[in-house]
Amino acid sequence: MQIDHVQLSGPPGCEPAMRVFWTLLGFVEIPKPDALVSRGGCWFRNGNAEVHIGIETPFTPAIKAHPGLAVADLDDLSRLLIDADGDPVWDDLWPGRRRFYVTDPVGNRLEFLDERA
């Protein structure tokens, strides 16, 4: 079994900010099925990882629940986020794994960690 995608929520009108954020991270926007376009939101893919942004009203960001995304070069991603005014918060509580947290443009928590050896 593997995870096919992660769904995150955002408020109405968040799509432009989410497009900037997720493409900065190397994701490519993919088309939503025609039957779902009217719901708003947007979908992204990077390799086998998909992130679907759904519109939720009222919206409350996920500040504890989060996707954990493994990346090849955690330090490069951290610098990229810092250059884009992001604020990676490093965490050393998982022995043997390097990781940090950031929030997306609407306040959802995201975890980025080094790929497993």
C-alpha positions as CSV (number, residue, x, y, z in Angstrom):
1,M,0.0,0.0,0.0
2,Q,1.1,3.5,-0.6
3,I,-0.4,7.0,-0.2
4,D,-1.8,8.3,-3.5
5,H,-2.3,11.9,-2.4
6,V,-2.7,14.2,0.6
7,Q,-5.6,16.7,0.7
8,L,-5.1,20.0,2.4
9,S,-7.7,22.7,2.8
10,G,-7.7,26.4,2.1
11,P,-10.2,29.2,2.2
12,P,-12.0,30.5,-1.0
13,G,-9.6,32.4,-3.2
14,C,-6.4,30.8,-1.9
15,E,-5.5,29.1,-5.2
16,P,-3.1,31.8,-6.6
17,A,-1.1,31.8,-3.4
18,M,-1.0,28.0,-3.3
19,R,0.1,27.8,-6.9
20,V,3.1,30.1,-6.1
21,F,4.0,28.1,-3.0
22,W,3.7,24.6,-4.4
23,T,5.5,25.4,-7.7
24,L,8.3,27.0,-5.6
25,L,8.7,23.6,-4.0
26,G,9.0,21.9,-7.4
27,F,5.5,20.7,-7.8
28,V,3.6,21.0,-11.1
29,E,-0.1,21.8,-11.2
30,I,-2.1,19.0,-12.7
31,P,-5.7,19.3,-14.0
32,K,-8.5,18.3,-11.7
33,P,-11.2,16.0,-13.2
34,D,-13.9,18.1,-14.9
35,A,-16.5,17.0,-12.4
36,L,-14.5,18.6,-9.5
37,V,-13.4,21.9,-11.1
38,S,-16.5,23.7,-9.9
39,R,-15.5,23.0,-6.2
40,G,-12.4,25.2,-6.5
41,G,-9.0,24.3,-5.3
42,C,-6.0,23.0,-7.2
43,W,-3.9,19.8,-7.5
44,F,-0.1,19.4,-7.7
45,R,2.4,16.6,-8.4
46,N,6.1,16.1,-7.8
47,G,7.2,12.6,-8.8
48,N,4.7,10.2,-7.1
49,A,3.6,12.7,-4.5
50,E,0.4,14.6,-5.1
51,V,-1.1,17.4,-3.0
52,H,-4.7,18.3,-3.5
53,I,-5.9,21.7,-2.2
54,G,-9.6,21.7,-1.4
55,I,-11.7,24.7,-0.5
56,E,-13.3,24.7,2.9
57,T,-15.8,27.2,4.4
58,P,-15.4,28.0,7.2
59,F,-11.6,27.3,6.9
60,T,-9.4,26.4,9.8
61,P,-5.7,25.6,9.0
62,A,-4.3,22.2,10.2
63,I,-1.8,23.2,12.8
64,K,-1.0,19.8,14.2
65,A,-2.0,17.3,11.4
66,H,0.4,17.5,8.5
67,P,1.9,15.6,5.5
68,G,5.5,14.5,5.9
69,L,7.3,15.0,2.6
70,A,10.8,13.4,2.1
71,V,13.2,15.4,0.0
72,A,16.7,14.6,-1.4
73,D,18.3,17.8,-0.2
74,L,16.7,19.2,3.0
75,D,19.3,22.0,3.3
76,D,18.6,23.3,-0.3
77,L,14.9,23.3,0.4
78,S,15.4,25.1,3.6
79,R,17.4,27.8,1.9
80,L,14.9,28.1,-0.9
81,L,12.1,28.6,1.6
82,I,14.1,31.2,3.6
83,D,14.9,33.1,0.4
84,A,11.1,33.2,-0.3
85,D,10.4,34.5,3.2
86,G,9.5,31.1,4.6
87,D,10.4,30.2,8.1
88,P,11.6,26.6,8.5
89,V,11.6,25.4,12.1
90,W,14.0,22.6,12.6
91,D,13.2,19.8,14.9
92,D,15.7,17.2,16.2
93,L,13.2,15.0,18.2
94,W,13.3,12.1,15.8
95,P,16.6,10.3,16.2
96,G,18.2,9.5,12.9
97,R,16.0,11.9,10.8
98,R,16.6,15.5,9.9
99,R,13.4,17.5,9.5
100,F,11.8,20.9,9.7
101,Y,8.3,22.3,9.6
102,V,6.9,25.3,7.7
103,T,3.4,26.6,7.1
104,D,1.8,27.0,3.7
105,P,0.3,30.4,2.7
106,V,-2.9,29.7,4.6
107,G,-1.4,28.3,7.8
108,N,-1.4,24.5,7.2
109,R,1.6,22.7,8.8
110,L,4.0,20.9,6.5
111,E,6.9,18.6,7.5
112,F,9.9,18.1,5.3
113,L,12.4,15.4,6.1
114,D,15.5,13.8,4.6
115,E,14.9,10.7,2.5
116,R,15.4,7.5,4.2
117,A,18.8,5.8,3.6
